[in-house]
Amino acid sequence: MADTTPRRTDTEGVDGGVGLTALLVAAARAIETHHHDSLVQDVYAEHFVRAAPVCTDWPVRIEQAPDGHDNPLWGRFARYFGLRTRVLDDFLLRSVRTNTRQVVLLGAGLDTRAFRLDWPSDLTVFEIDRAGVLAFKQRVLTDLSAAPRVKRVPVPADLRADWVTQLTTAGFDPSAPSVWLAEGLLFYLPSSAETHLIDTVDTLTTGGSALAFEAKLEKDLLAYRDSAIYSATREQIGIDLLRLFDLGPRPDSAGDLTARGWSTSMHTPFDFTLRHGRGPLPVPNDALEGNRWVFAHKPRP
């Protein structure tokens, strides 16, 4: 019987553990970029994939994947990541239209929004992640002579430790409205760490701020161990997501924010598949059926 004990990792870079999932998402963005009907254009994504020895043979175009669109990993799962990226892009751009000029990316990974989105020119994007991840990302971007479209401030910090000091020292102003994003992050954290993170965001935000995050509502993640997506990810690229996810009960972070006065809405990814005409639809034994995208706004006084 397979060992399903969750294993935490302190791997600093992108060559193992949770860091490796940043490369998985980058490969998905690359594949999405090359689709004729793409929802996202990220010209940097495939360069991250090719720069990391652990994944130089991963596809960056759907034509390079076995079975193409029918591949559960590089077809359906990659479409999910492409759709998620587009939906969260739209959320961020809408949120900064109200003169909000601070964006904080929690667990930024290989996010390139500072380089590819049409931001207001006076905006600052703070990218929080472990030093090894940010260093790899910077090496690739420097080799490409990539220039951000706005002020970009990398903040090397572990979200399980004290990251608030590093963020405020880097110039973040808690007294001004801000927009926060936790994309593909919270389900890797223990429940107590997620609750602390949400509490901290509430403390660091003023009225007019906004937050988006991804949650998983399954009661038993291991029930989906043999789903097509999780099986293909293990077998094709050696990433066992269920050994990286925290398998304990999840907090009701959306409910906690509502109790604190935030307005919140929760959506399934399939809602946006129907809206955009691209992305995954439900299937039997679906590892995506418990995924939710949560959007929260803190009212102005």
N, C-alpha and C positions, 0 to 999 in steps of 0.2 A: 504494500500500500504506500502511496506517495506521501512524503512528509509535507504536511500543509501548515506547519508552524510558521507564523509570520516572522521574518527576520529583518531587523533594522540595520541600516548601514550608515557609516559615517564617511563613506567615500567622498572625497572633496571635489573631484572633477566630474566629467561627463562620461567616464569610461566604465562606470559600474553603478549598481544600486539605483536610487531614484534619479541620479544625474543622467543615467542612460535613457530615461524616459524623455528627457528634453530633446535628445537626438531623434527619438521616435516621432515626436510631434513635429520636429523640424523636417523630417523626411515626408511626413504627411502634408505639411505646408508646401513643400517642393512639388509633390505630386499634384496637389490642388492648383498650384500656380501654372502648371503646364496643361491643365485641362482647357479645352476650347471654351467651356462655359464656367470658368473658375469663379469662385466667390472671393478669392483672396489672391493678391499678387505679392509674393515675397521672394525677391530675386536673391536674397542672401541665404535662404534656407538650405539649398542643396550644397552650398559651400561648407556649412557646418558639418553636414553628413560626410562629405568627402575629406574633411580635415581630421576626422577622428578615426584612428586605425581600427577601432572596434566595429565600425559600420561602413567601411568603404565599399562594400559590395551590396549595400541596401539599395533598393530602387529609388530614384528621384523622379521618375516618370511612370505612369501606369503601364506603359508598354513594356517596361523592364520587369514587371512583377509576374510571377507564375499565375496563369489564368486571368491576368488583367483585372477587370472590374469585379470578377467573381471571386477574387482572393479575399477571404474574410478580413485579413489584416490590412493589406495595401489597397483593397477596394472599399469595403464597408467602413472599417475602423478609420481609415485615412479620410474618408468623406466626412465622418463625424468630426474629426479634428479640424478639417477645413471649415465646416459649418460653424463650429464653436468659435474659431478665430474670427470669422466674419461677424457673428452676432455680438461678440465682445468688442470688436472694433467699433461697431455701430453704437454700442452703449457708451463707450468712452468718448467718442466724438460728440454724441448728443449731450453728454454730461458737461463738457467743457464749453458749450455754447453760452452758458449762463455766467460768464466771466470767472469761472473756476480755472486757476492757472497752476495747480499742482496735481500731478498724477503719480500714484505710488503703485508699483507692480510688485506684489508679494510673491517671492519664489519666482523671480522673473525668468530664470532659465535662459533660453536662447530667443527670447522675445525680441522682435525688431521693430516694434511699433514706433519707437523714437525716430526710426530711419525711413519708414514707409508710409506713415499716415499724414494727412494734411491737417496738422495742428495749428492753433493760433501761434504766432511767432514768439509771444512772450511767455510761453508755457514751459514748465520744468517737469521732466519725467525722472522720477527716482526709481532705480531698479535694485531691489534687494534680493540677494542670493549669496550662496557661499562663495568664498574668494576663488576657489578653483574653477567653478563654473563661469564666473565673470571674467577670469583671466583667459580661459579658452575662447570665450566669445570675443573678447577684445583682440586677441591675436588674429582671429579670422577676419574680423572687420577691418583691422589695420592693414592686413595683407591686401584687402580689396579697396583700400583707400576710401572706405565708406564714411560719409559724414552725416551725423544726425540732423534732422530738420528743425529741432528745437534743442534747448539745453538739456543734456542728458547727464544724470549723476548716478554712477554705479555706487551702491552701498554694500560693501562686503560684510555680510552678517549671517549668522545662523538663526532662523526664525524660532528655534527651540531655546535660544539664549536671549540675552538683552540686546535687541536690535533697535530699540527706541532711541537710545543715546546716539548710536551711529547715524540714524536717520535725521535727528534734529541737528546734530553737529554738521551734517552735510547740507543743511540749509532749509529743511522742511519747517514750515510755520504752522503750528497747530491752531493758531487763531484765525487762519484764512481757510476758506472752503477748499476741499480736496476731493479727488476721485480715486478710489482704491479698487484693485483687481487682484483676486486670488483665483487664478486659472489652473485647474488641474492640480490643486495643492492640498486641500484640507483633508482628503481621505487618506493621505500618507501620514498624517499627524495623529497622535493619541487624542482621545476625546478631550482630555483636560487641556492639551496644547491648543486645540481648535477653539475651545471656549475662551482661553486666555487671549488668543489672537483677536477674536471678535470683540472681546471686552476692551482690548488695547486700541483697536480701530475706533471704537465708540469714544474712548477717552481722548483720542488725538484729533477728533473731527469736530467741526462746528456746523451750525445750521447751513444748509445748502450743499452739503457734501453728499457723496454717493459711493456705493460699494456694490460690486458684482462678484459672485463666487459660484463655484460648482460644488454640489453636494451629491451624496449617494444615499438613497433611502432603503436599500435592501436590508432585511432583517438578518439574512445569512448570506454573505458574499460567496462562501464556499459552495453554495448550492449552484452557482454558475461556473464552477471550475471547468467543466467540460463544454462550456459554450464555445461556439465557433471562434469568437473573437479572442478569448483568453487562450484557447488551445493553439490557435494559429500564431499568436504572439510568442508563446513559449516555444513552439516547435520551429518557427522560421527564424527568429532572431534571439532566442534564449532569454527573453524577459518574462519572468513569472510575476505578473502584476499582483496576484493575490498574496505573494510573499512580501510585497512591498507595501501594500495597503495595510492600514491598521484595521484589524478585524473586530475590534471591540464595538460596543454600541455607540452610535453617533449622537452628538447633541443636536438639539433643535435650534440651530443658530438663527434661522429665519424668524422663528418664534421669539427668541431672545431679543432680537433687534426690534421686532414689533412691540414687545413689552417696554422697550426703552424709548418708544415714540417714533421709530423709523417707519416709513411706509415700505412694504415689501411685496414683491410679486414673485411667483415661482412658476417655471415653465418646464415642460419636457423638451428635449432636443427635437422630437418629432413635430412639435408645434412649428418650429422654424424650418424644418424640412418642407412642410406644406407651404409656408410663407415664401420661401426662396425657390422652391421647385428643385432643390438639390439637397442630398444628404440621406441619412439612413431612415428607414421606416421599420416598424416593429416586426420582429420575427420570433418564432418559438425559442424558448430557453435563451432569452436575450440579455446579454450582460449589460446592455445600455438602458434597460427598462426602468431601473431605479435612479438613473442620473437626472438631476434637476439643475437648472440654471436659475440662480436667485439674483434679483435686482432690488437694491434697497436705497432709499433716499432719506436723508435726515432733514426734516423741515426747518425752514428758517424761523427765527423767533418771531 
